[in-house]
Amino acid sequence: MNTPNVPALDAAGPNPYERDILDIGPSLARLLDAPRPHLGTDTLAGVSGVVLTGMGSSHYAALPSWRRLIALRPSWWVPTSEVLDSPDLIGNDTLVWITSQSGRSGEVVELLERLRAAQGPVRLLATTNDPSSPLAEAADLVVPLVAGSEATVSTKSYVNSLAANGLAVSALAGDDVDSVRADLGDVVDALAELTRFTDQYTALADHAVREGSPRLALVGFGAQAATALTGALVLKEAAKIPAEGFAGGAFRHGPLELAGPGLTVLMFPTGGEEDDSLDRLVADLADSGTNVVTVGPDAVPGTEHIRTPAGSAIVRLCTGIVPVYHLSVAIARATGVEPGAFTIGQKVTSSR
């Protein structure tokens, strides 16, 4: 494949998207230093169920919190577009937890209007980056992201959403919030190194586009499904290539037929029991000639490995997405695309 002569990062300097990637660590540090809202087990008093909702990467960032809340209350993790189509999902004793970085996306604003018009009180918890947004103004409790401005594709706001929601759900569950904060402090230190672009991403991008029609799949088990789903969205937005994210064994149900030379699959292990199935999938894909890349603390035989820090689930979540950002930059440059630049859409999707 003949690729355009696109300047490398060290020659051209970081563009706005790349500067946001470099600011992920400092942004997370600002979140940890900011005052936190009062949340505790009493917040769930009288709540019969929880609906966690949002759109895009904001919605994916709530997946790990949903997995934790299931043990406390009946809980549903549903995109806001589908909540609008299923209004009976929300009752008077439902806690609606909306994660929206802008707090003003089209679906969220419409849901807020419907909630205002509904009969009876609905408790509204908001995770947002804009304290003056319609979402923040309507919420009973606000979990601020403190991510600062963001130029294009969600980077630091996504990592801060994972962290903020992780702290919030720990408080709701009565878990040790200080322990989670300590883990996130370790993430800040790790990100100083992890957010630096390396030649490994250039080599991986060259391999992915070698056939002239790059195809990528991302697979994450357990909470790491959030990384796979968000990562695929990032690759489509920032590098303009087809990429799909899959939760757990869903990849075996049809998409497995795509296996073979020309397909690159990024795997995101959890470090837990869920990885037994992932290991088998890695072996089957490698045998087919698929280029398999594992992202995590430990290498898997027969695959390329991008090392990220070991630690708790929140550590893996907040660091595992960073290599995808770098890969999106490398693929964009390899194909002559401005990394992270919107050509059709925009930062805030204001219409449904």
N, C-alpha and C positions, 0 to 999 in steps of 0.2 A: 504493500500500500504506500502510495506517495503522500506524505503528510506535509502540510504547510510549514514554513519556517517560522514557528512561533517562538518569541523570546522566552527563555527560561526564567524562573522566578528570580534567581540571583542577578540576572542581567537587567530585567525590567523593573524589579522591585515589586512589592506586594500591591495588588489592586484592592479596592474596598472590601471585597469578599474575603480575601486573604488576610487583610488586617483584622477583620472580625474574628477569624480563626485564631489569630495570635492573641486576641483579647479574651479568649474563653477563660483562661486561668484567672486573670485579674477581675473579670466579671463575676466569677464564682466567689472570689475572695470578698468582693463588695457585698454580695448576697449574705455571706456568713457574718459580716460585720453589721448588717442592717438590723433594726428592731424587728422582732417577729410578732405576728398577731397571736392573741390568746386563743389557743386551741387545746382541747383536752378531751378526755373520755366523756365529759359532760356535754360536749357539743353534739353528741349522738343521742342524747336523752330525748325520748319521744319520737325518734326517727325510726320508721319501719323499713326503709330502704334507701339506697343511695344510687343516683344516676350520675355517672361521670361522663362528661361529654365535651366536645370541642371539634375542631377540624384540622386536618393535616398533621403536621408534626406536634402541634399543641395537644391534639387528641392522643397521639401515640405516646406522648410523655406521661399520660395519665394511666397507661396500661399497668405498670408495676404497682401503682397505688390501688388500682382496682383488684389486683390479685391479693393484696393484703387485706382489703376491706371485706372480701367475700367471707372471711372468717368471723367478721363482726356483725354484719347486716346483709340481707339480700342486696346484691349490688349488680348494676348493669353498666357496661362500658359500650356506649353507643355514639356514633358520630352525630353531631347536632342536626345534620340534614335528615337523618332517620328519626331522631327524636321529634322533629317537626311533623313527620309523617305518622307518628305513633303517639299522639298526645295523651292517651290513657296510661302511658308508662309512668307519668308523674301524678302522684296523689297529694293530698294536703299534708301528709306526714312524711313526704319524701325530701331528702336533702339532695339538691341539685348542685353538683360540683362542676363548674365550667372552667376549663383551662383554655385561655385565648391570649396569646402574646400581645396582640393589639387591643383586645377587648372591644373590637368594633367590626369584626367580620360580619358579612351579610346574614349568615344563618344564626349567629349568636344574637345579633340585634333583633331579629325576628322572634327568636325564642324569648328574649327578655320582654318584648311587647306582649306576647301571649301569656307569659307568667303574670304580668301586671294586670291583665284583663281577667285572669282566672279567679274563681271564687275560692276563698280560704287561703290561709298563709302557706307559703312555700319557702323553705329555708334555702338560701342561695349562698354558696361558697365560691369565691372567684380566685383563680390564679391568673394574674395578668401583669404585663410590663408597664401599663399606662394607668396611673392612678386617677386620671381625669376621663377615662373611657366610659362609655355607657355601661359596660359590665361592672367596672369598679364602683360606679355611682349607685348601681342597683343592688349590689351585693350586701348581705348581712355581715359577712366577714371577707376580708381581702388578704390573700397571700401574695405579697409583691415579689416580682422577679428581680428588680434592681439590675437589669442587664444593660441599661443604657441604650443608646440608639444603635440600630443595626442596618447595614446598607442594603443587603439583598436577602439571600437565602438564610433561613434560621440556623444559627450556629450557637452563639453564646446564650441566646434566649432559650434554645432547646435544652442545653445542659443545665441552665438555671431552673428551667421548668422541672426537670428530673429531680434536681436537688431540693427545690422548694416543695414540691409535692411529696418527696420522700420524707422531709422533715415534718410536713403537715400530717401525713398518714401515720407516722410514728407517734405523734402527739395524740391523734384520735384513738389510736390503739392502746395508748398507755405504755408504749415501748420506751426504751432508753434513748431519748432524743439527743442527749449529750454524746452518746456513742456514735450516732449518725453524724453529728456535727464534726466529731473527730475524724471520722472516715472521710468526710468531704474536705477537711483540711488537708488530709493526705493527697486527695485528688488535686487540689490547688498546686501542691508541690510537684506532683507528677506531670501536670499539664505544662509546666515550664519547659520540659524536654519534649513531651509528646506533640506539642503544637508546632514544632519545627519541622519543616518539609525536608525529606531525605530522598536520595536517589532511588530507594526501594520503590517509591510510588511511581517514579518515572518508568522504571523497568516493568512494573506491573501494568501500568497503562499501555505501554508499548505492546506488551503481550496481548492485552485485551482487545486492542484495535487492529491487531496484525492481519486479521482476516478481512478487514474493511467494513465489517458490520458488527460492531461489538454487541454482545449479549451478556447481561449480568443478572445473577440472582443472588439474593441475600437471605440467609436462613438463620433464625435465632430461636432457641428453645426457651421455655419459661419466660421470665421477665425480659430476656434478650430479644424476644420478638419485637419489642419496641425499637431496638437498634436496627433490626432488619427492615422493618417497615419504614422507619424514618430514613435510613440509609438509601433505600431505593428511591424515595421521594427526592432526596438531596441530589442523587446522581441524575435524575431526570431534570430537575430544576437547574442545577449548576453546570452540568456537562452536556445536557441535551442528548442523552443516550437512553435506549430502552433498558429499564432495570425494574425488577419486581422483588418485593419482600414477602417472606413466608414465615408463618408461625409454626414452629415444630415440624411435625411430620407432614404438613400440608403439601410440601414440595413433591412427595412421592405420589400424590394423587393427581396425575396428569402431567405436570411440568417435568417430571423425571424423564419424559420422552425427549426433552431438549438436550439431555446429557450427551457429551462427546466433545471433540475438538471444536474450538470456537466459542464455547461457553465458559465463563468465569463465574465461580460460585464463592461468595464470602460467607464463612461460617462463624457464628458468634456463640461459643460455649458458655454455659452458666457456671461450670465448676461443680455442679451437683449431679444428682441422679439422672436428670433429663439428658445428660450428655451421652448416655448409653446408646440412645437412638441416633444421636448426631454422629457418633463415631462410626456406626454402621453405614450411615448415609455417606459420610466422607469416603469410606472404603469403596463403596459402590461407584461413586462419582469418579474417584481417581482411576478405578479400573476401566472406566469408559473413555478415558482420555480428557475428561473435563479438567480445567485448571482450577484446583481447589485451594483457597486461601483461608487459613484459620486466623481469627483475630482474638487474641486473649493472652493470658500469662504463659500458657504451656503450648509447646509445639505438638502437632499431630503427625506421626510418620506418614510420608508420602504426600505431604502438602507443603505449600509455601506458608510461612508464618510471619505475621505482624505482631510483635510483642507489645502487650499493654500490661499495666500493673496488676498484680494479684491483690485480692482483698474481698470485701463484702460485695453484695449485689449492687449497692449504690456506687461503689468504686468502679465495678465493671461497666455499669451503665453509662456513667459520666465520661469514662475514658474510651470505651469501645467505639463510640461514634466518630471520634476524632480522625482515625485513619480513613474513614469514608470521605470526610471533608477533603483531606489531602489527595485521595484518589480522584475525586471529582475535579480538582484543580489540574492534576496531571493529565487526565483524559481530555479535559477541555483544551488544554494547551496542545496536546498531541493531535487534536482534530481541528484546530484553528478557531476554537470558540473562546470568547471572553469568559473566564471562570466566574460563575455566579450571576452574570448579568441577565436580567429579564428582557426578553425580546417580544413577548406577547402578553404575559401576565404582569402582575405588579406585587409589591410587598404585602399589601393588605387586600384581600379579596372581599370587596364591599358588596358585591351582588351575589345573589344565590343562583 
